[in-house]
């Protein structure tokens, strides 16, 4: 069997994504979506610190995720505010770039960013074992030792499961998207998604935050395990 724990990948990746997509009908405006993506990217940090020292494995890994950039005429920028300023100065339209593909529409670009990120993360956290070599690969780490490979799979599984997605409607919080949707429909308050403490009213942004949080959790779990193993070898 080429893939290990296929059900695990489907449950943690695809199903959670579908739940957010299907149950979260409220979305922000395209402008709000892009603003939240830009702000979220700026907050990405190694080990939850404000700055990273040296080549932090978490920050290096996060830099590999799909991003959105902006183009006005021949000028490119990764900042939405700079793009808006350029558009005003040159009386030109802003184009949105995701994975080297240019979009004229913000919503289309955001959708592409979310879908590509989810696909990358789902593949990243899905364990794969090569029957020929016996090596297990998960979260970017390939291990020839069956015992350590299985341990890595469990570490990533636990880390991804720990990513917390909940919902708020006004001051009432719940863990069920259906319940949150019902509460929102019977009140004037918006349904808010809470992904690892970060709040957003946009379903697309919540999907993106969830995928990024899973990816980061997986990388941190294996990085921490690697540090512990190196420390044990040094002390032995």
C-alpha positions as MATLAB code, in Angstrom:
seq = 'XXXXXXXXXXXXXXXXXXXXXXXXXXXXXXXXXXXXXXXXXXXXXXXXXXXXXXXXXXXXXXXXXXXXXXXXXXXXXXXXXXXXXXXXXXXXXXXXXXXXXXXXXXXXXXXXXXXXXXXXXXXXXXXXXXXXXXXXXXXXXXXXXXXXXXXXXXXXXXXXXXXXXXXXXXXXXXXXXXXXXXXXXXXXXXXXXXXXXXXXXXXXXXXXXXXXXXXXXXXXXXXXXXXXXXXXXXXX';
ca = [
       0.000    0.000    0.000;
       1.614    3.228   -1.203;
      -0.143    5.635    1.126;
      -0.435    5.324    4.904;
      -3.458    6.462    6.839;
      -5.420    7.742    3.841;
      -8.436    8.200    6.061;
      -6.358   10.454    8.310;
      -5.473   12.752    5.433;
      -9.013   12.921    4.182;
     -10.398   13.639    7.617;
      -7.876   16.311    8.555;
      -7.536   17.953    5.188;
     -10.396   17.513    2.773;
     -13.302   17.100    5.183;
     -12.390   20.051    7.357;
     -12.009   22.137    4.229;
     -15.389   21.045    2.927;
     -17.017   21.857    6.262;
     -15.692   25.391    6.141;
     -16.659   25.775    2.501;
     -20.155   24.344    2.804;
     -21.238   25.620    6.185;
     -19.534   28.995    6.060;
     -21.693   30.913    3.674;
     -20.739   34.339    4.967;
     -17.806   35.900    3.159;
     -16.062   39.211    3.362;
     -15.761   41.554    0.428;
     -12.867   40.886   -1.983;
     -11.046   43.899   -0.510;
     -11.420   42.527    3.030;
     -10.270   39.081    1.901;
      -7.077   40.418    0.364;
      -6.417   42.668    3.370;
      -6.735   39.728    5.769;
      -4.449   37.564    3.644;
      -1.808   40.283    3.559;
      -2.068   40.920    7.293;
      -1.945   37.191    8.045;
       1.186   36.732    5.971;
       2.877   39.576    7.829;
       2.163   37.857   11.139;
       3.661   34.532   10.035;
       6.529   33.893   12.386;
       8.795   31.197   13.662;
       7.809   29.509   16.908;
       5.291   32.304   17.569;
       8.043   34.880   18.078;
       8.050   38.294   16.474;
      11.395   37.709   14.817;
      13.374   34.657   13.783;
      17.063   34.152   14.353;
      19.035   32.372   11.661;
      17.376   29.870    9.353;
      14.301   28.912   11.314;
      12.749   25.738    9.831;
       9.224   27.055   10.429;
       9.710   30.404    8.703;
      11.563   28.715    5.834;
       8.727   26.235    5.401;
       6.011   28.898    5.588;
       7.782   30.829    2.833;
       7.103   27.893    0.482;
       3.320   28.242    0.716;
       1.454   29.916   -2.154;
       1.134   33.684   -1.851;
      -0.672   36.532   -3.545;
       1.167   39.462   -5.063;
      -0.006   42.482   -7.036;
       0.878   44.022  -10.371;
       0.120   47.492  -11.661;
       1.398   47.971  -15.178;
       4.937   46.603  -15.153;
       5.436   47.182  -11.419;
       5.008   44.348   -8.919;
       4.597   44.359   -5.147;
       3.609   41.970   -2.380;
       1.834   44.750   -0.462;
      -1.821   45.555   -1.146;
      -1.426   49.128    0.114;
       1.517   49.734   -2.217;
      -0.504   48.289   -5.086;
      -3.411   50.617   -4.324;
      -1.050   53.584   -4.251;
       0.506   52.594   -7.588;
      -2.926   52.151   -9.135;
      -3.933   55.641   -8.019;
      -0.687   57.225   -9.210;
      -0.838   55.619  -12.639;
      -4.637   55.480  -12.985;
      -4.263   51.802  -13.726;
      -5.945   48.604  -12.592;
      -4.531   46.217  -10.024;
      -3.899   42.658  -11.161;
      -3.494   39.784   -8.719;
      -0.817   37.124   -9.118;
      -1.032   33.637   -7.594;
       1.460   30.940   -8.588;
       2.594   32.958  -11.610;
      -0.970   33.243  -12.919;
      -2.480   36.713  -13.182;
      -6.094   37.466  -12.302;
      -8.100   40.610  -12.911;
     -10.685   39.693  -10.284;
      -9.835   39.691   -6.552;
     -12.284   36.935   -5.698;
     -10.939   34.612   -8.391;
      -7.393   35.226   -7.191;
      -8.378   34.578   -3.569;
     -10.135   31.356   -4.547;
      -7.049   30.183   -6.425;
      -4.842   31.018   -3.450;
      -7.056   29.101   -1.026;
      -7.453   26.036   -3.245;
      -3.748   25.818   -4.075;
      -2.776   26.219   -0.428;
      -5.213   23.530    0.702;
      -3.991   21.120   -1.980;
      -0.360   21.683   -1.022;
      -1.028   21.286    2.701;
      -3.143   18.147    2.267;
      -0.338   16.532    0.281;
       2.222   17.764    2.814;
       0.497   16.160    5.822;
      -0.393   12.918    4.023;
       2.087   10.150    4.911;
       3.582    8.254    1.982;
       5.618    5.069    2.238;
       7.783    3.774   -0.591;
       7.406   -0.005   -0.749;
      10.739   -0.345   -2.536;
      12.939    1.612   -0.138;
      10.730    1.348    2.933;
      11.138    5.078    3.552;
       8.278    7.114    4.985;
       7.784   10.736    3.967;
       5.564   13.203    5.784;
       5.679   16.970    6.295;
       8.758   17.244    4.126;
      10.730   14.710    6.171;
      11.833   11.363    4.744;
      12.814    8.651    7.195;
      14.378    5.263    6.403;
      13.717    3.877    9.889;
      10.228    2.293   10.092;
       9.947    3.056   13.803;
      10.903    6.707   13.473;
       8.789    7.034   10.342;
       5.717    5.808   12.218;
       6.551    8.162   15.073;
       6.749   11.104   12.674;
       3.339   10.209   11.259;
       1.812   10.208   14.742;
       3.515   13.485   15.657;
       2.122   15.209   12.576;
      -1.310   13.684   13.079;
      -1.492   14.946   16.669;
      -0.217   18.404   15.692;
      -2.751   18.813   12.897;
      -5.618   17.582   15.055;
      -4.658   20.184   17.655;
      -5.381   23.033   15.234;
      -8.517   24.529   16.718;
     -11.350   25.801   14.523;
     -14.407   27.163   16.306;
     -17.169   29.696   15.685;
     -18.725   32.744   17.328;
     -21.997   34.540   16.800;
     -22.055   37.670   18.899;
     -20.807   36.580   22.317;
     -21.897   32.968   21.896;
     -19.191   30.490   20.914;
     -19.570   26.943   19.623;
     -17.544   24.237   17.884;
     -20.206   23.218   15.344;
     -20.480   25.146   12.054;
     -24.123   24.098   11.634;
     -24.998   25.411   15.087;
     -23.168   28.667   14.379;
     -25.037   29.042   11.094;
     -28.361   28.565   12.887;
     -27.432   31.146   15.514;
     -26.427   33.635   12.838;
     -29.666   33.146   10.900;
     -31.723   33.925   14.012;
     -29.784   37.037   15.022;
     -28.270   40.188   13.562;
     -24.741   39.101   14.470;
     -22.295   37.744   11.900;
     -20.852   34.257   12.090;
     -17.188   34.540   13.010;
     -14.582   31.859   12.428;
     -11.876   31.416   15.055;
      -8.786   29.577   13.793;
      -6.174   29.085   16.503;
      -7.287   32.316   18.153;
      -7.432   34.372   14.934;
     -10.915   35.663   14.064;
     -12.413   36.361   10.654;
     -15.905   36.716    9.227;
     -14.784   35.471    5.815;
     -15.202   31.773    5.062;
     -12.470   31.815    2.400;
      -9.996   33.460    4.754;
     -10.877   30.892    7.428;
     -10.073   28.086    5.005;
      -6.740   29.684    4.198;
      -5.899   30.243    7.862;
      -6.828   26.646    8.693;
      -4.599   25.222    5.962;
      -1.693   27.431    6.987;
      -2.169   26.548   10.660;
      -2.072   22.820    9.894;
       1.043   23.244    7.783;
       2.794   25.267   10.464;
       1.784   22.812   13.206;
       3.190   19.877   11.233;
       6.504   21.621   10.592;
       6.848   22.724   14.218;
       6.106   19.216   15.497;
       8.863   17.575   13.467;
      11.280   20.457   14.086;
      10.760   20.118   17.851;
      11.215   16.345   17.665;
      14.421   16.786   15.668;
      15.758   19.263   18.236;
      14.970   16.895   21.089;
      16.649   13.996   19.290;
      19.755   16.076   18.599;
      19.864   17.102   22.276;
      19.573   13.512   23.427;
      22.431   12.450   21.154;
      24.616   15.298   22.453;
      23.962   14.407   26.094;
      24.474   10.678   25.610;
];
